Amino acid sequence: MRKLRQEFQYWYPVDLRVSGKDLVPNHLTYFLYNHCAVWPSEKDKWPRSVRANGHLLLNSEKMSKSTGNFLTLKQAVNKFSADGMRLSLADAGDTMEDANFVEKMADAGILRLFTFLEWTKEMLSCKDSLRTGPTNCFDDRVFESSINKAIEETDTNYKNMMYREALKTGFYELQAARDRYREGCMVGMHRDLVFRFIEVQTLLLCPICPHLAEHLWELVGKSGSIMNASWPVAGKVDLPLLKSADYLTDRAHDFRVRIKAMMNPKGKKKDAAPPKKPTHGIIYVASSYPLWQHATLNTLKEMYDQQGGNFPDNRDIMTRMKGVPEVKSAMKKLMPFVQHVKECVEHDGPSALETTLPFDERQVLDENRPFLSKALELISVEIKPSSEADKRIQEDCAPGKPFSVFTAQENQTNGVNGSGTEASDKSPLPSENQPTTSPVCRFVNVKLCGVEPAQGAKVFQATVLLENPQGQYLLNLDHLTREVAAVFGLRGRKLVLSASPKCDSELTNQDVMKYSGQCLYAFIPKK
């Protein structure tokens, strides 16, 4: 009896009882009642937690042998692999709602895992060509903070047994952060951050996909088994910085939509000449709201808080606003603005009621002008305060809502690297007497040699700028090589530049400005 008592006291209380939702009204309820009845005064013997889960659907339908909608565990593992099954089951659902195992989603999940594995191999093969040095550019800081945020959120989700949420924060969102860094970093990815990401991603994915994680752990040269590895330690999460990155992504999308609307105006006649493609952009940024909008936001925020996180009806809002002196001169504009604010709160939460941003909007845009120029396919982008614009623009401009103006100017060099056009061996710069409205960029023409389309090449001739129109952001040899690889669709491949058409020599001097206006030749060196 003493041994039985010792065993009982060792295992009690029950930390977790897991069962199906159909047992909640009977078995699980009496499970709690019985413990309370047996130990009415010893609460330390009562169960600490109970978790109920829903049933499992297959392709959105109930599993049934009679209908043929049935899949055994052995069949599923043979079809999707163990890790593929675990990934799909984790993604099927967390709560008491019925989890839905969809075979198409399982296939897509396996493809994601395979893509991550292949990308890791690619990074290992081109490790020496990745950027080194300080990690202080905007994209570096954002990516590092995104990794730290993923560690914290995924740790919380695992502890709460919210496996779909853990997969969301620890895989899907982290992969998306990697993609933004890869596509948006104008100076190339940093080696330390790339391999920090691979290590963290492998560890966060390990509880769900242990076999792939073990393989990746060995692949990157880590000693021992990943099962003995510690959970990654998160650094500082800079939330204002992450918000500024989301802001930049959203505004770049808005600018692209605006340019698209300019190129496809409504009501255009069939025989009308097509609009010229914009070459320059000016983005006006406001440091504060107009006085009446500022007062409206403060009043709406006060009413929103008083209503417990809800807005009163428009009649009450109008009655309240009539007593605000700053708003009286703009009553015709009031309700459209109120409706716009409501929509923003519904989409972005209460932060849409703030009258200031948690970051310097103008600094973020100015620091990322090269990215905006490339994303919008413009020669140059200027960032100006709204005070320098006319009154109409000032009224439409607000914190977080910059106003953009795009124009097409003649006699400009195409500012988009990798246009894929026919490039001559030596393209002369415009003469000094030729009228221009902005500085001319130094550039090189590049031809891709000895590479077949099957190897991933998208184009075989291109023009690459060595600087922006203001003579800033000059490329060195490393930067130029990475830019050329991206243009030809060979990002991550080991690419070499040569001044010889025979590709029998390599460029070694980091100063590539002396090749401006000339033709260089790119090739993949033989192993």
N, C-alpha and C positions, 0 to 999 in steps of 0.2 A: 504493500500500500504506500509505503514511504517513497518507493521508486516511481510509482504511478503519479503520486502527488507532485514529485519533483518534475516529471515530464510535463504534467499539465501546467504547472506554474511557469515552466520555461516557455511554452508556446502561447500562453494566454497573456493579454487579450488578442483577439483576432485583429490584425492590422487592416485586412481588406477581404471582403467577400464579394465575389463577382458572379453574376448570374443573369439570366434573360429577363426582359421586362415583363414577360407573362407571369413571372413568379412574384412580382411586387405585391399584389393584393393578398397573397396567401403565404407561401413559404418564407419569403424574406421578411414580411411583417411579423410573423410568429417567431422568426429567428431573433428579432429584437425583443419581442415580448418575453420569450422564454429566458433570455439572459437577465432581463430586468426582474423576472419573477424568482429565478434561482439565487441571484445576488442583489437583492433590493438595496442593500447598504454598501455594496462594494462596486462602485462605478468603474473602478480600474479593471474590472473583468468584462465590462460591456464592449461590444464590437466598436472599433474605432471608425470604420468606414464601410459603406456598402456601395457597390457600383453595379448599375443595371445597364445592359446594352440591348439594342434592337436585334431583329432577325436579319439574316443575310439574303439579299436579293441577287439574282444573277441576270445581268443585262436588263435591269429595271423590272424584272418579273420574279414572282415567287418560284423557288426551285421545286421542280416536280418531275418524278420519273415518268409519270404517265404522259406528260406533254413533251418530254425530251429535253426540257430546260434544266439540265442537271450536270454537275461537274464534280468529280471526286477530288480529294486533295492530291492524290497521286497523279491523276490526269492533269491537274492544274500545274503542279510542279514540273512535270515533264514538258508541258506546253510553254510555260512562262518562266521557268527556273525558280529556285527557292527565293532569291532576292527579288525577282520580279513579282512573285506572289506577295511577299511581305510588303513591298512598296505599294502594290495595288490595294491590299487589305487595309493598310494604314490610311490610304487616301480615300477609302470607301465611306468612312463616317466615324464620328466619335460619340455622339450623344445617344439617347434612347430611340432616336429615329432609325428606321431600318437602313442598314448599310447596303450600298449598292456596288457590287463588283461588276464592272463593265469591261468586257474583253478588249474593246478598242482602246480604252484608257490604259489597260495593262500593257498593250503593245506600245503605246506612246510613252509610258513610263520606262519600259526597257530601252527604248530608243534614246531617251534622255540619259539614262545611265551609261549606255554605250558611247554617246557623244561626249560625256564628261570624261570617260576613260581615254578616248582617243585624243581629246584636247590636252589631257595631262601628259600623254606620250609626246604630243607635239611640243608642249612647253619644255619638256625635258630635252628634246632634240635641239631646240633653239635657245637653250638657257643662256649661252654665252652672248647671244645677240640682244638680250633684253637689257633695258636701261638700268643703270646703277647710280649710286650717289644719293643725295638727299631725297626724301619723299615729302616734298612740301608744296607741290602744285595742287591746284584745286581738286582735280580728279583723284589724286593720290589720297588726299585727306578725306574725301567723301567715301572712297572705297574702303579705306581703313576703318572709318566709323561705321560703315554698313556691316563689315565683318563683325565688329564688336557688338553691334546691336543684334545681329543674328545669334551670336553665342548666348546673350542674356535671354532673349525671348524664347529660343529653343530649349534652353535649360528649364525655364518656367513651364513650358508646355509639356515637356517630358515628365516633370514632377507631378503635374496635374493629370497625367495620363491622357492628354489630348494629342493623340498621335497624328491626326490629320493637320492640326495646327502646327505641330512640330515639323512635319514635312513641308508645310507652307513656308514657315520662317527659316527653317534650316536647310532647305534645298531649293524650292522654286524661287523664293525671293532672293536668296543668296546667289543663285545662278543668274537671275536678272540683274543684280548689282554687278556681277562680273561682266555681263554682256555690255552694260552701259559703260563700264570702265574701259573695256576693250575697244568699243566703237568711238567713245568720246574723248579719250586721252590723246591730245594732239602731239605729245612728245613721246608716245610709246609707253607700254606698260612697264612698271618697275619690277625687277626680278624678285626682290624681297617680298613685295606685296602679292605677286603671283603665287609664290610657293607658300606664303602664309595662308592664302586663300585655299590652296589645294589641301594643306594639312587640316585646316579648320573644317572645310567641307567634308573631308573624309571622316573626321571624328564625329561631326554632327549626324552624318548619315549612318554611322556604324550600328546603332541600336536597331535600325530597320533593315539595312542591307549589309550584314556583317561579312559576307563572303567577298563582295566587291571591295568593301573597305579594307579587308585584310590584304587583298591583292594590290590595291593602291598604296597601302602602307609600305609594302615591300618594294613596290615600283619606284617610290621616291627615295628609297634608301634608308628608311627608318629601321632601327634595330629592335628586335623582339616582336612580339605579337601586339596588334592594336588593342587586343582585349586587356592588356596590362597598361595601356596608355592612360594618362590622366585627361580629364575633361579640359578643353582649352580655356585659358584665362582671358577674360574680356578686358580690353583697355577702356579708355574713356569714350563714351558715346556722345558726340557733338550733335544734339538734336537740331539746333538752329542751322548748322551746316547741312544736315540731311534735308531740312525743309528748303534750304536755298537750292539744293540740287534738284529737288522735285519741282521747285519754281522754275528753274532753268529749263527742265525738260518740257514742262507745260507751256512755257512761253515760246519755246522753239517750235512746238506744234502749232500754237496760235499763229505765229509768223508764217509758217508754211501754208496754213489754211488761207491766210490773207493774200499771200502771193498767188496761190492757186486761183482764188477768186478774181484777182487782177487779170490773170491770164485767160480766164473764161468768164468774161462779164455777161451778166444776164441781159437779154434783149439785143444781143449783138446781131447785126445784119449779116446774112450769109456771104455777101460780096465784100464785106468790110475787111480791111487789112488786119491781120492778127496783132494783138498788142505785143510790144517789144518786151523781152524778158528783162526784169529788173537786174541791175548790176550793182547798185549801191543802196544802202539802207541807213536810216536814222531812227534811233529808238529814244523816245522822250520818256523820262522817268520823273515821277512826282515824289517829293519828299513828304507831302502831307495832303490830306483831303481838302477840298474847298470847305469853307467855314460851315455852310449849311449841311453838307454831308457829314462833317465831323460831329456836329451837334445831333444829327439824326442817328448816327451810329451809337453815340453815347446814350441817347434816350432809348433806342431799341434794345441795347444791352441791358439797361436797367429794367425795362419791362420784361425782357426774356428771363432774367434772373428771378423777378417777382412771381412770374408764372410757373416757376419750377422747371425751366428748360423748354418752355413753349411760348409762342407768340400769341397775343390776344388777337381778336378779329380786326380787320382793317378799319372798321368804324371807330373802335376804341383807340387805335393808333392815330387816326386822323384827328380825333378830338384832343389827344394828348399833344400832338405836334403843333396844333394851333396856338398852344401856349408857349412855344419855344421861339423867342425873338429872332434867332439866326435863320429860321426856316421860312419865315413869312414871305421873304422875297423870292422863294423858289417853290411855292406851293404846287405849281403845275408839274414840276419835275419830281415832286416828293414821292407819290405812290408808285410810279415806275421804279424809282430807286429802292423803295422799301421792298417791292416784290423781288427785285434783283438780289437784295441782301438776304431775303428769306431763302431763295434758291441756293445761294452760296452757303448758308448755314446748314441747309439740308445735305449739301454735298460735302462740305469741308468741316462741319461742326462749329461750335461756338467761337473758334478762332477767327472766323470770318467777320466777327463783330469788332475785332481789334482795330484801332486806328493807326497802329504802326506795325511794321514787320519785325520779326526777331533777328533780322540780318540786314546788311547794307545792300539794298537792291541794286543800286548803281554800280557798286564795287563788284558784285557778282557778275553782272552783265559785262562790265568792262574787262574783267579778268578772263572772261570766256568769249571774247570777240573772235578769236581764230576759229573756235568751235562753231559759233553762229554763222560766220562767213562760209564755212565749209558746208554746214547743214543746210543753209539757205541758198547755196550756190551763188554767192555774191562776191564781188571783188573786195568790198570793204563794208564795215558796219561801224557807225558812230553812235556813241551813247551820250546823250545830252540831257540836262535838266529841263523839265517842262517849262520853266520860267523863260527859256529862250524860244519857245514856240508861240504861235498865235493864240488868241483867246479861245478859239473853238477847241484846239487840241488840249489846252490847259483844263477845260471843263470836262473833257472825256478821259483825262489822265488821272490816275489815282494810285496810291501805294499798292503794289502787287498787280497793277493793271497798266502796264506801259502802253504808250501809243506809238505805232510804227508807221514810217513813211518810206516807201520803196520807189526808186526812180531808175530809169534806164538812161545811161549816159553813153554817148558815142565815143569811138576811138579808145576803147578800153580793152586791155588784155583779159582774156577769160581767166577768172580767178579760181577756177575749180580744178584742183589737181586730178589728173587722170581722166581727161575728157575722152580719151580713146580715139582721137581723130588721127588722120594720116599726118605723120610728122616727118619733116625733111631732116637730113643729116645736120643741117645748120640753118636755123631760122634767124634772120637778122632782126635786131631790135629796131623800132621805129627811129627815124632820123631825128636829130635834135630840133630841126625846123618843123617837124610835124606837130600840129596842135594837139595837145592832150589836156584833159581836165584834172588829171591826178598823176602821181608818179607811176612809172612803168616798172613792173616787177622783173627781177632777174629770174631766169628760168633755165631748165635744160629739157631737151627732148630725150626720151629713153626708148630703146628698142629691146624687146625680150627675145633672147636667142636660145635655141635648143630646147624649148619647152613645148610640149604638146597640150592641146585643150584637155585631154584626159587627165593631165596632172593638175588641173584646177585653174589654169590661166583663163581669165575673162577677156582681156584685150592684149595686144602685142606691141602697140605703140601708144605713147602718151606724152603729154607735156606736164611737167611738175614744177611748181613755183618754188624758188629758193628763199623767198621772203614774202611779206605782205606788201600792199601798195605803199605803206608808210615806211618801208625799209626796216621793219621790225621782225622779230621771230625768225632770224636767219637760221637756216638748216646747216648742220654739219654733216659729215659723211654718214654717221650712224643714223641720224634722223632721216636723211635722204633715202638711205637703204630701206628703212622701215616703211617710209611713205611710198616708195616704188613698189614694195612687196604688197602693200594694201591696195594700190591702184590696179595691179595685175591680178588681184584675187589670190595672192600667194602669201597672205599674212601668216607669220609663224614659220615659214620655210626659210632655210639658209640661202640667202640671195647675195650675189657679189656683183659689184659694178666695175666696169672697165671702160677705158677710153678707146680701146682698140676693137674694130669690128670682128676681129678673129677671136676675141675674148681670151687672149693668151697672157693677159696681165690683169692685176687687180689695183683699184684705187686704194691708196693707204693714207693719203693726206686728208685730215679732217676738214680742211678749208676747200670747199667745193665751189666757191664763188668764181674761181678762175675758169670754170667750165660753163659759165653763163652763156646762153645762146648756142651752145654746142650740143652734139648728140652723144649720149652715153649708151652703153650696152650692158644689159643685165642678164645674168645666167646663174643657174644652180650648179655649184661646183660638184665634181664627181667625188664620191667617197674614196 
